[in-house]
């Protein structure tokens, strides 16, 4: 069973396609306060490759990427305000 980290909010982008995957996740993290954690559920493939990289490029801290073993992943990212 996958380890679950504590998080302040969550967003499911499994029904989105790029570039809406990151746009949706970015809007969700912008609503959080500095230091809070967002859990992002996404599909395997392009979202798993692009969303964590985009968060990192925006200066946020990637905590963990968990394989949900159902074709989806959950990314835990801490908001870091610049």
SEVO-692136 format. One record per residue: residue number from 1; y, z, x of N, C-alpha, C in turn; residue in one letter. Coordinates in nm, 3 decimals, padded with zeros to 5 digits. Each point is the difference from the previous one (the first is absolute). Last residue first. Layout:
<atoms>
> seq_n_Y_n_Z_n_X_ca_Y_ca_Z_ca_X_c_Y_c_Z_c_X_type
> NUM_Y_Z_X_Y_Z_X_Y_Z_X_A
...
</atoms>
This chain:
<atoms>
> seq_n_Y_n_Z_n_X_ca_Y_ca_Z_ca_X_c_Y_c_Z_c_X_type
> 82_03.292_-00.384_00.806_00.061_-00.029_00.128_00.135_00.064_00.014_X
> 81_-00.455_00.157_-00.280_00.132_-00.061_-00.016_00.063_-00.018_00.136_X
> 80_-00.520_00.032_-00.183_00.087_00.041_00.109_00.133_-00.072_-00.020_X
> 79_-00.492_00.118_-00.287_00.133_-00.059_00.004_00.081_00.060_00.114_X
> 78_-00.546_-00.059_-00.025_00.107_00.100_-00.012_00.134_-00.070_00.014_X
> 77_-00.520_-00.164_-00.168_00.116_-00.027_00.085_00.108_00.105_-00.028_X
> 76_-00.547_-00.179_-00.097_00.087_00.118_-00.011_00.112_-00.019_00.100_X
> 75_-00.376_-00.336_-00.271_00.086_00.023_00.115_00.088_00.121_-00.029_X
> 74_-00.488_-00.220_-00.192_00.116_00.083_-00.029_00.071_00.029_00.132_X
> 73_-00.349_-00.416_-00.206_00.034_00.099_00.102_00.116_00.083_-00.051_X
> 72_-00.428_-00.345_-00.216_00.140_00.042_00.011_00.014_00.103_00.112_X
> 71_-00.417_-00.190_-00.140_00.082_-00.118_00.022_00.148_00.033_00.008_X
> 70_-00.333_00.331_-00.045_-00.009_-00.079_-00.123_00.083_-00.128_00.012_X
> 69_-00.026_00.385_00.316_-00.135_-00.053_-00.015_-00.021_-00.071_-00.134_X
> 68_00.400_00.204_00.227_-00.051_00.060_-00.124_-00.140_-00.048_-00.034_X
> 67_00.295_00.062_00.472_-00.081_-00.098_-00.073_-00.059_00.070_-00.122_X
> 66_00.464_00.132_00.279_-00.133_00.039_-00.044_-00.067_-00.112_-00.077_X
> 65_00.419_00.129_00.368_-00.044_-00.107_-00.088_-00.146_00.029_-00.032_X
> 64_00.457_00.307_00.190_-00.143_-00.032_-00.007_-00.022_-00.118_-00.093_X
> 63_00.440_00.151_00.170_-00.085_00.117_00.022_-00.147_-00.036_00.004_X
> 62_00.504_-00.241_00.104_-00.130_-00.025_-00.061_-00.090_00.119_00.034_X
> 61_00.554_-00.035_-00.029_-00.117_00.047_00.077_-00.128_-00.025_-00.079_X
> 60_00.504_-00.277_00.010_-00.076_00.106_-00.065_-00.126_00.032_00.082_X
> 59_00.344_-00.355_00.084_00.019_00.131_00.062_-00.076_00.115_-00.063_X
> 58_00.006_-00.499_-00.076_00.112_00.066_-00.067_00.024_00.141_00.052_X
> 57_-00.370_-00.252_00.153_00.120_-00.072_00.044_00.126_00.060_-00.062_X
> 56_-00.416_00.163_-00.145_00.025_00.043_00.138_00.127_-00.066_00.054_X
> 55_-00.152_-00.132_-00.424_00.050_00.137_-00.005_00.037_00.048_00.141_X
> 54_-00.206_-00.418_-00.029_00.136_-00.005_-00.052_00.062_00.139_-00.011_X
> 53_-00.454_-00.040_00.127_00.087_-00.054_00.106_00.145_-00.001_-00.046_X
> 52_-00.334_00.122_-00.316_00.022_00.104_00.102_00.095_-00.046_00.112_X
> 51_-00.102_-00.327_-00.335_00.075_00.114_-00.052_00.018_00.110_00.105_X
> 50_-00.267_-00.410_00.090_00.146_-00.012_-00.002_00.076_00.125_-00.042_X
> 49_-00.496_-00.048_00.027_00.057_-00.046_00.127_00.151_00.013_00.001_X
> 48_-00.241_00.102_-00.392_-00.038_00.098_00.103_00.058_-00.039_00.136_X
> 47_00.062_-00.302_-00.368_00.077_00.124_-00.014_-00.031_00.103_00.109_X
> 46_-00.255_-00.413_00.000_00.140_-00.014_00.038_00.082_00.129_-00.019_X
> 45_-00.499_00.103_-00.041_00.053_-00.131_00.037_00.146_00.006_00.039_X
> 44_-00.241_00.337_-00.365_-00.033_-00.041_00.136_00.064_-00.136_00.027_X
> 43_00.236_00.309_-00.369_-00.122_-00.078_00.023_-00.020_-00.025_00.148_X
> 42_00.266_00.445_-00.185_00.014_-00.145_00.014_-00.135_-00.066_00.022_X
> 41_00.312_00.489_-00.102_-00.132_-00.060_-00.019_00.017_-00.150_00.000_X
> 40_00.297_00.432_00.201_00.005_-00.137_-00.050_-00.141_-00.055_-00.010_X
> 39_00.305_00.489_00.049_-00.134_-00.058_00.006_00.007_-00.136_-00.067_X
> 38_00.389_00.337_00.247_-00.038_-00.094_-00.105_-00.142_-00.048_00.025_X
> 37_00.338_00.447_00.157_-00.112_-00.092_00.026_-00.031_-00.082_-00.125_X
> 36_00.465_00.273_00.233_-00.103_-00.003_-00.103_-00.101_-00.110_00.029_X
> 35_00.398_00.077_00.267_-00.112_00.089_00.030_-00.108_00.002_-00.105_X
> 34_00.487_-00.143_-00.146_-00.045_-00.005_00.138_-00.112_00.102_00.023_X
> 33_00.042_-00.163_-00.498_00.089_00.064_00.096_-00.060_-00.012_00.140_X
> 32_-00.087_-00.367_-00.409_-00.040_00.129_00.056_00.108_00.056_00.091_X
> 31_00.010_-00.437_-00.211_00.026_00.103_-00.099_-00.036_00.140_00.049_X
> 30_-00.088_-00.400_00.251_00.144_00.023_-00.002_00.038_00.110_-00.099_X
> 29_-00.447_-00.161_00.033_00.033_00.093_00.108_00.150_00.029_00.004_X
> 28_-00.161_-00.310_-00.325_-00.058_00.133_-00.023_00.039_00.098_00.110_X
> 27_00.123_-00.455_00.042_00.078_00.063_-00.106_-00.050_00.143_-00.023_X
> 26_-00.249_-00.261_00.295_00.128_00.037_00.059_00.090_00.069_-00.102_X
> 25_-00.415_-00.183_-00.140_-00.021_00.121_00.081_00.132_00.048_00.059_X
> 24_00.008_-00.406_-00.236_-00.032_00.110_-00.092_-00.017_00.131_00.075_X
> 23_00.062_-00.388_00.256_00.122_00.027_-00.076_-00.023_00.119_-00.094_X
> 22_-00.367_-00.175_00.244_00.087_00.087_00.078_00.128_00.034_-00.075_X
> 21_-00.303_-00.282_-00.224_-00.072_00.120_00.042_00.093_00.093_00.075_X
> 20_00.134_-00.439_-00.145_00.025_00.111_-00.092_-00.074_00.127_00.039_X
> 19_00.004_-00.467_00.203_00.063_00.114_00.068_00.025_00.120_-00.091_X
> 18_-00.428_-00.150_-00.039_00.111_-00.006_00.096_00.101_-00.103_-00.046_X
> 17_-00.285_00.237_-00.378_-00.027_-00.091_00.110_00.122_-00.002_00.092_X
> 16_-00.233_00.374_-00.386_00.111_-00.079_00.052_-00.049_-00.095_00.110_X
> 15_-00.250_00.355_-00.235_00.023_-00.110_-00.093_00.114_-00.092_00.044_X
> 14_-00.131_00.399_00.237_-00.118_-00.087_-00.002_00.017_-00.119_-00.094_X
> 13_00.286_00.398_00.141_00.046_-00.139_00.010_-00.118_-00.098_-00.001_X
> 12_00.163_00.540_-00.124_-00.116_-00.089_00.004_00.051_-00.143_00.001_X
> 11_00.202_00.519_00.144_00.025_-00.128_-00.063_-00.126_-00.086_00.019_X
> 10_00.201_00.559_00.037_-00.098_-00.105_00.027_00.042_-00.127_-00.074_X
> 9_00.194_00.524_00.211_00.002_-00.104_-00.103_-00.104_-00.105_00.036_X
> 8_00.030_00.398_00.254_00.102_00.034_-00.098_00.008_-00.100_-00.114_X
> 7_-00.435_00.174_00.328_00.109_-00.097_-00.010_00.093_00.041_-00.113_X
> 6_-00.460_00.154_00.344_00.097_00.037_-00.103_00.113_-00.103_00.001_X
> 5_-00.496_-00.148_00.145_00.115_00.072_00.052_00.090_00.039_-00.116_X
> 4_-00.548_-00.110_00.037_00.124_-00.023_-00.072_00.110_00.085_00.063_X
> 3_-00.501_-00.230_00.159_00.090_00.115_00.004_00.131_-00.036_-00.070_X
> 2_-00.486_-00.229_-00.117_00.123_-00.014_00.079_00.084_00.127_-00.009_X
> 1_-00.549_-00.037_-00.034_00.119_00.000_-00.084_00.124_00.000_00.088_X
</atoms>
